[in-house]
Amino acid sequence: MLVGLAVALVACVVAGFTTSAFAPLATGLGDPGAVVRFGLPLVRVVHDLAFATVFGLLMLGVMVVPDDRAGHRRIAVARLASGFALLWAACAGLGLLLSFADVVGAPIGSPQFTGNLGYLWSLDAFKALVVVFVLALAVTVGAALGRSRYTLAWVLALAATAIFPLGLAGHANVAAAHDSAVTGLQLHWVATAIWAGGLIALVVLRPVLGRGLAVVVRRYSTIAAWGLALMVFSGVLNAWLRLGSVTELGSAYGRLVVVKVLAVVALGLLGLRQRRRHVGRIERDPGSVSAFVRLAVTEVAVMGLAAGVAVALSRSAPPVPQDAVAATPVESITGYPAPPAPGPLAWLLTWRVDWLWLVLSLLAVGLYLWGCTGSRTGTTGGRWCARCRGSRGTPSSSTRPRATPRSTGR
């Protein structure tokens, strides 16, 4: 964890100097000072990693980690999640103040800063940050008090709720293609929480898992594959909305995008090697975890590089302007140009993709096909699909009444 954090902070600083990440905002209100300009991206790095770790810990604790009879592993997961959630809440609160100082153009504690605090709740971006701060505190308390898997599942759902306001707190909130930009950013947050958060949680939980490490790694690798696919899809969508064309990959912003893509590809290859070479070895010999730890630490370091570059990108101006300039009344309401006049071809050829529902639809179709294909091979998906068919009218073996022996009168 510390290795990934150190790499992320260094990567954020280096990437920030290549773009305008540490420059004052073009609000015309003044310079908030170096503490705010440099502190905000660095606090954001810690915030993002802490949130991903909390989500990963709760996800593994609820869905993946095999618990013992006394519940020691589940309790350890809850305590670790509560501690990282407290760090997440602290960074969310500090980031809120730094963001407001950045917009106001005054250092924290200055008369100009305190005099404008009353306008904090009037801006949508800061409302979202306040909601994230409150949710982080709620997750901290919930994870500290929760002990059952059922309770931790509700805490996980509460942490997942924070993804929606996080998608509204950046440039995507005022982008021209508002819904596509917000959806792409929120999907990217989901992928980061599943993939990167699960990886960090796996490293943090290694001393707690003991002989259950191999089972957790094998189960998590399946979830990580879905997270990787979602990250690639959402990353391509976000990059296209901000770059506009392939030629912009040569710009300072585009070069950072290339670095992030290379880091994600390296993470995917390392994860594939982990599953093929080390999972079986750990299953045969639970004590041989040194190779797994070395490769996992390397993955966390590369993931820190991607996280640091991502924060620098979020603070930099992309080649495509993200300020929505409404040219027509229709565009001011929808964020898109007015469609052509209705006609036979217009009804068929005029369309716009809703990326959120496209992903959910593809996911639903994929899960259904996985379940129905497995029904022919007797795998887990097939048993799940058979149970679904049984619940629609055909009693399954677990729901049929069992025959009871007749009384003999004795």
C-alpha positions as CSV (number, residue, x, y, z in Angstrom):
1,M,0.0,0.0,0.0
2,L,2.8,2.5,0.9
3,V,4.7,1.6,-2.2
4,G,1.7,2.3,-4.4
5,L,1.0,5.6,-2.6
6,A,4.6,6.8,-2.9
7,V,4.6,6.0,-6.6
8,A,1.2,7.7,-7.1
9,L,2.4,10.9,-5.4
10,V,5.6,11.1,-7.4
11,A,3.8,10.3,-10.7
12,C,1.2,13.0,-9.9
13,V,3.9,15.6,-9.3
14,V,5.9,14.7,-12.4
15,A,2.8,14.5,-14.6
16,G,1.5,17.8,-13.2
17,F,4.6,19.7,-14.2
18,T,4.2,18.5,-17.8
19,T,0.7,20.0,-18.0
20,S,-1.2,22.8,-16.2
21,A,-2.2,20.7,-13.2
22,F,-0.5,23.0,-10.7
23,A,-1.5,26.3,-12.4
24,P,-4.2,28.6,-10.9
25,L,-7.7,28.2,-12.2
26,A,-8.7,30.7,-14.9
27,T,-11.4,32.3,-12.8
28,G,-9.9,35.7,-12.6
29,L,-10.3,35.8,-8.8
30,G,-6.6,35.4,-7.8
31,D,-4.0,32.8,-6.9
32,P,-4.8,30.6,-3.9
33,G,-1.2,29.9,-3.2
34,A,1.2,27.1,-3.8
35,V,-0.2,25.1,-0.8
36,V,-3.6,24.9,-2.4
37,R,-2.4,24.3,-6.0
38,F,0.1,21.6,-5.0
39,G,-1.8,20.2,-2.0
40,L,-5.1,19.6,-3.8
41,P,-3.9,17.1,-6.4
42,L,-1.8,15.3,-3.8
43,V,-4.7,15.0,-1.4
44,R,-6.9,13.8,-4.2
45,V,-4.4,11.0,-4.9
46,V,-4.6,9.8,-1.2
47,H,-8.4,10.2,-1.4
48,D,-8.8,8.1,-4.5
49,L,-6.6,5.3,-3.2
50,A,-8.3,5.3,0.2
51,F,-11.8,5.1,-1.4
52,A,-10.7,2.3,-3.7
53,T,-9.2,0.4,-0.7
54,V,-12.3,0.8,1.3
55,F,-14.5,-0.5,-1.5
56,G,-12.1,-3.3,-2.2
57,L,-11.9,-4.5,1.4
58,L,-15.7,-4.5,1.7
59,M,-16.2,-6.2,-1.7
60,L,-13.7,-9.0,-0.8
61,G,-15.1,-9.3,2.7
62,V,-18.7,-9.6,1.5
63,M,-18.3,-11.6,-1.7
64,V,-14.9,-13.4,-1.7
65,V,-13.2,-14.0,1.6
66,P,-14.1,-17.4,3.1
67,D,-14.9,-16.9,6.8
68,D,-14.1,-19.1,9.7
69,R,-16.5,-20.2,12.4
70,A,-15.5,-17.5,14.8
71,G,-15.7,-14.8,12.2
72,H,-12.2,-13.5,12.8
73,R,-11.5,-12.7,9.1
74,R,-14.8,-10.8,8.7
75,I,-14.1,-8.7,11.8
76,A,-10.5,-8.0,10.6
77,V,-11.9,-6.9,7.2
78,A,-14.4,-4.6,9.0
79,R,-11.8,-3.0,11.2
80,L,-9.4,-2.4,8.3
81,A,-12.2,-0.9,6.2
82,S,-13.2,1.4,9.0
83,G,-9.6,2.7,9.3
84,F,-9.2,3.4,5.6
85,A,-12.7,4.9,5.5
86,L,-11.6,7.4,8.2
87,L,-8.6,8.3,6.0
88,W,-11.0,8.7,3.1
89,A,-13.3,11.0,5.1
90,A,-10.3,13.1,6.2
91,C,-9.1,13.5,2.6
92,A,-12.6,14.3,1.4
93,G,-13.0,17.0,4.0
94,L,-9.6,18.5,3.3
95,G,-10.1,18.2,-0.4
96,L,-13.4,20.1,-0.1
97,L,-11.7,23.0,1.6
98,L,-8.8,23.0,-0.9
99,S,-11.2,22.9,-3.9
100,F,-13.2,25.8,-2.5
101,A,-10.0,27.8,-2.0
102,D,-8.9,27.0,-5.5
103,V,-12.2,28.3,-7.0
104,V,-12.3,31.4,-4.8
105,G,-8.7,32.1,-5.5
106,A,-7.7,32.7,-1.9
107,P,-5.7,30.7,0.7
108,I,-7.5,28.8,3.3
109,G,-8.2,31.0,6.4
110,S,-7.9,34.3,4.5
111,P,-10.8,36.9,4.8
112,Q,-11.8,36.3,1.2
113,F,-12.0,32.5,1.8
114,T,-14.1,32.8,5.0
115,G,-16.2,35.5,3.6
116,N,-17.4,33.3,0.7
117,L,-18.0,30.1,2.7
118,G,-21.7,30.9,2.6
119,Y,-21.7,30.2,-1.1
120,L,-20.3,26.7,-0.6
121,W,-23.6,24.9,-0.9
122,S,-24.8,27.0,-3.9
123,L,-22.4,25.2,-6.3
124,D,-23.3,21.8,-7.5
125,A,-19.7,20.5,-7.6
126,F,-19.3,21.3,-3.9
127,K,-22.6,19.8,-3.0
128,A,-21.3,16.6,-4.5
129,L,-18.1,16.8,-2.4
130,V,-20.1,17.4,0.8
131,V,-22.2,14.3,0.0
132,V,-19.0,12.3,-0.5
133,F,-17.7,13.5,2.9
134,V,-20.9,12.5,4.7
135,L,-20.9,9.1,3.0
136,A,-17.3,8.5,4.0
137,L,-18.2,9.3,7.6
138,A,-21.2,6.9,7.5
139,V,-19.0,4.1,6.0
140,T,-16.5,4.7,8.8
141,V,-19.1,4.2,11.5
142,G,-20.9,1.4,9.7
143,A,-17.7,-0.6,9.1
144,A,-16.6,-0.1,12.7
145,L,-19.9,-1.4,14.1
146,G,-20.8,-4.0,11.5
147,R,-19.7,-7.6,12.2
148,S,-22.1,-9.7,10.1
149,R,-21.7,-10.3,6.3
150,Y,-25.2,-8.9,5.9
151,T,-24.3,-5.6,7.6
152,L,-21.1,-5.2,5.7
153,A,-23.1,-5.7,2.4
154,W,-25.1,-2.6,3.3
155,V,-21.9,-0.7,4.1
156,L,-20.5,-1.7,0.7
157,A,-23.7,-0.4,-0.9
158,L,-23.3,2.8,1.0
159,A,-19.7,3.1,-0.2
160,A,-20.7,2.4,-3.8
161,T,-23.2,5.2,-3.6
162,A,-20.3,7.7,-3.3
163,I,-19.4,6.9,-6.9
164,F,-22.3,8.9,-8.3
165,P,-21.4,12.3,-6.6
166,L,-17.7,11.7,-7.4
167,G,-18.7,11.6,-11.1
168,L,-20.3,15.0,-10.7
169,A,-17.5,16.8,-9.0
170,G,-15.1,17.1,-11.9
171,H,-14.9,18.6,-15.4
172,A,-17.5,16.1,-16.6
173,N,-20.2,18.1,-14.7
174,V,-19.9,21.0,-17.1
175,A,-18.7,19.2,-20.2
176,A,-20.5,19.7,-23.5
177,A,-21.6,16.1,-23.8
178,H,-22.7,16.1,-20.2
179,D,-24.4,12.7,-19.8
180,S,-21.7,10.8,-21.7
181,A,-18.9,12.5,-19.8
182,V,-20.5,11.9,-16.4
183,T,-21.4,8.3,-17.3
184,G,-17.9,7.6,-18.6
185,L,-16.4,9.0,-15.4
186,Q,-18.7,7.1,-13.1
187,L,-18.1,3.8,-15.0
188,H,-14.3,4.5,-14.6
189,W,-14.8,5.0,-10.9
190,V,-16.6,1.6,-10.7
191,A,-13.8,-0.1,-12.6
192,T,-11.2,1.5,-10.4
193,A,-13.0,0.5,-7.2
194,I,-13.4,-3.1,-8.4
195,W,-10.0,-3.7,-9.9
196,A,-7.5,-1.4,-8.2
197,G,-9.4,-1.5,-4.9
198,G,-9.6,-5.2,-4.9
199,L,-5.9,-5.5,-5.6
200,I,-4.9,-3.2,-2.8
201,A,-7.3,-5.0,-0.4
202,L,-5.8,-8.3,-1.4
203,V,-2.3,-7.1,-0.4
204,V,-3.6,-5.6,2.8
205,L,-5.5,-8.8,3.8
206,R,-2.7,-11.2,3.0
207,P,-1.6,-11.7,6.7
208,V,-5.3,-12.2,7.7
209,L,-6.2,-14.7,5.0
210,G,-3.6,-17.4,5.8
211,R,-4.5,-20.6,4.0
212,G,-7.5,-19.0,2.4
213,L,-5.2,-16.7,0.2
214,A,-5.3,-19.0,-2.8
215,V,-9.1,-19.2,-2.8
216,V,-9.4,-15.4,-2.5
217,V,-6.9,-14.8,-5.3
218,R,-8.7,-17.2,-7.7
219,R,-12.1,-15.7,-6.9
220,Y,-10.9,-12.1,-7.1
221,S,-9.2,-12.7,-10.5
222,T,-12.6,-13.4,-12.1
223,I,-14.0,-10.2,-10.7
224,A,-10.8,-8.3,-11.7
225,A,-11.3,-9.4,-15.3
226,W,-14.7,-7.8,-15.4
227,G,-13.2,-4.6,-13.8
228,L,-10.4,-4.6,-16.4
229,A,-12.9,-4.8,-19.3
230,L,-15.0,-2.0,-17.8
231,M,-11.9,0.2,-17.2
232,V,-10.8,-0.2,-20.8
233,F,-14.3,0.6,-22.1
234,S,-14.7,3.7,-19.9
235,G,-11.1,4.8,-20.4
236,V,-11.6,4.8,-24.2
237,L,-14.8,6.7,-23.9
238,N,-13.3,9.4,-21.6
239,A,-10.2,9.8,-23.7
240,W,-12.2,10.2,-26.9
241,L,-14.4,12.9,-25.3
242,R,-11.4,14.8,-24.1
243,L,-9.0,14.3,-27.0
244,G,-11.4,14.4,-30.0
245,S,-8.9,12.8,-32.4
246,V,-5.9,10.5,-32.5
247,T,-3.6,13.3,-33.5
248,E,-4.0,14.9,-30.1
249,L,-2.1,12.0,-28.5
250,G,1.0,14.0,-29.3
251,S,-0.1,16.8,-27.0
252,A,1.0,17.0,-23.3
253,Y,-2.4,15.8,-22.3
254,G,-2.3,13.0,-24.9
255,R,1.1,11.8,-23.8
256,L,-0.2,11.3,-20.2
257,V,-3.1,9.4,-21.6
258,V,-0.6,7.1,-23.4
259,V,1.3,6.6,-20.2
260,K,-1.9,5.7,-18.3
261,V,-2.9,3.2,-21.1
262,L,0.5,1.5,-20.9
263,A,0.2,1.2,-17.2
264,V,-3.2,-0.4,-17.5
265,V,-1.9,-2.8,-20.1
266,A,1.0,-3.7,-17.8
267,L,-1.4,-4.3,-15.0
268,G,-3.5,-6.6,-17.1
269,L,-0.5,-8.7,-18.1
270,L,0.8,-8.9,-14.5
271,G,-2.6,-10.0,-13.4
272,L,-2.7,-12.7,-16.0
273,R,0.7,-13.9,-15.0
274,Q,-0.4,-14.0,-11.4
275,R,-3.3,-16.2,-12.1
276,R,-1.4,-18.6,-14.4
277,R,1.8,-19.1,-12.4
278,H,1.2,-18.3,-8.7
279,V,-2.4,-19.3,-7.8
280,G,-1.9,-23.0,-8.4
281,R,1.5,-22.9,-6.6
282,I,-0.2,-21.3,-3.5
283,E,-3.0,-23.9,-3.6
284,R,-0.4,-26.7,-3.6
285,D,1.8,-25.1,-1.0
286,P,0.0,-22.4,1.1
287,G,3.4,-21.3,2.6
288,S,4.9,-20.3,-0.8
289,V,3.5,-16.8,-1.0
290,S,6.8,-14.8,-1.5
291,A,6.5,-14.8,-5.3
292,F,2.9,-13.8,-5.1
293,V,3.7,-10.9,-2.7
294,R,6.5,-9.6,-5.0
295,L,4.3,-9.6,-8.0
296,A,1.4,-8.1,-6.1
297,V,3.6,-5.3,-4.8
298,T,4.7,-4.7,-8.4
299,E,1.1,-4.5,-9.5
300,V,0.3,-2.0,-6.8
301,A,3.3,0.2,-7.8
302,V,2.2,0.2,-11.4
303,M,-1.4,0.9,-10.3
304,G,-0.1,3.9,-8.3
305,L,1.6,5.2,-11.4
306,A,-1.8,5.1,-13.2
307,A,-3.6,6.7,-10.3
308,G,-1.1,9.6,-10.1
309,V,-1.3,10.2,-13.8
310,A,-5.1,10.1,-13.6
311,V,-5.3,12.8,-10.9
312,A,-2.9,15.0,-12.9
313,L,-5.1,14.5,-16.0
314,S,-8.2,15.5,-14.0
315,R,-6.5,18.8,-13.1
316,S,-5.2,19.5,-16.7
317,A,-7.0,21.2,-19.6
318,P,-7.7,18.6,-22.3
319,P,-7.4,19.5,-26.0
320,V,-11.2,19.5,-26.5
321,P,-12.7,22.4,-24.4
322,Q,-15.0,21.0,-21.7
323,D,-17.1,24.1,-21.1
324,A,-20.5,23.7,-22.5
325,V,-21.3,26.7,-24.7
326,A,-25.0,26.6,-25.7
327,A,-25.5,27.9,-29.3
328,T,-29.2,27.1,-29.4
329,P,-32.0,26.8,-26.8
330,V,-32.1,23.0,-27.5
331,E,-28.4,22.7,-26.8
332,S,-28.7,24.7,-23.6
333,I,-31.2,22.2,-22.3
334,T,-29.9,18.9,-23.6
335,G,-26.3,19.6,-24.1
336,Y,-26.5,18.3,-27.7
337,P,-27.3,20.0,-31.0
338,A,-30.9,20.0,-32.2
339,P,-31.9,16.9,-34.2
340,P,-32.9,17.2,-37.9
341,A,-36.5,17.7,-38.9
342,P,-38.7,14.6,-38.5
343,G,-38.9,12.4,-41.5
344,P,-38.9,8.7,-42.5
345,L,-35.1,8.5,-42.5
346,A,-34.6,10.7,-39.5
347,W,-36.7,8.4,-37.4
348,L,-34.4,5.5,-38.3
349,L,-31.0,7.1,-38.6
350,T,-31.0,9.8,-35.8
351,W,-29.8,8.1,-32.6
352,R,-27.5,8.7,-29.7
353,V,-26.0,6.1,-27.4
354,D,-26.7,6.1,-23.7
355,W,-23.5,4.6,-22.4
356,L,-24.8,3.7,-19.0
357,W,-27.7,1.6,-20.2
358,L,-25.6,0.1,-23.0
359,V,-23.1,-1.2,-20.4
360,L,-25.9,-2.5,-18.1
361,S,-27.7,-4.2,-21.0
362,L,-24.5,-5.9,-22.2
363,L,-23.8,-7.0,-18.7
364,A,-27.3,-8.5,-18.3
365,V,-27.1,-10.3,-21.6
366,G,-23.6,-11.6,-20.8
367,L,-24.7,-13.0,-17.5
368,Y,-27.7,-14.6,-19.0
369,L,-25.6,-16.3,-21.8
370,W,-23.0,-17.3,-19.2
371,G,-25.7,-19.0,-17.1
372,C,-27.5,-20.7,-20.0
373,T,-24.2,-21.9,-21.6
374,G,-23.2,-23.3,-18.2
375,S,-26.4,-25.3,-18.0
376,R,-25.1,-27.6,-20.7
377,T,-21.8,-28.2,-19.0
378,G,-22.9,-28.4,-15.3
379,T,-20.9,-25.4,-14.2
380,T,-21.9,-22.8,-11.6
381,G,-23.6,-20.7,-14.2
382,G,-25.7,-23.6,-15.3
383,R,-26.8,-24.4,-11.8
384,W,-27.7,-20.8,-11.3
385,C,-29.7,-20.7,-14.5
386,A,-31.4,-24.0,-13.6
387,R,-32.5,-22.5,-10.2
388,C,-33.9,-19.5,-12.0
389,R,-35.9,-21.7,-14.3
390,G,-37.1,-23.7,-11.3
391,S,-38.2,-20.6,-9.4
392,R,-40.5,-19.7,-12.3
393,G,-42.7,-22.7,-11.8
394,T,-40.7,-25.9,-11.7
395,P,-39.9,-26.9,-8.1
396,S,-36.2,-27.6,-7.7
397,S,-34.8,-30.4,-5.6
398,S,-34.3,-28.0,-2.7
399,T,-38.0,-26.9,-2.7
400,R,-39.8,-30.2,-3.3
401,P,-41.4,-31.7,-0.2
402,R,-39.5,-34.6,1.1
403,A,-41.3,-37.9,1.6
404,T,-41.7,-38.8,5.2
405,P,-41.9,-42.4,6.4
406,R,-45.3,-43.6,7.5
407,S,-46.0,-44.1,11.1
408,T,-45.8,-47.7,12.3
409,G,-47.8,-47.0,15.4
410,R,-45.0,-47.8,17.7
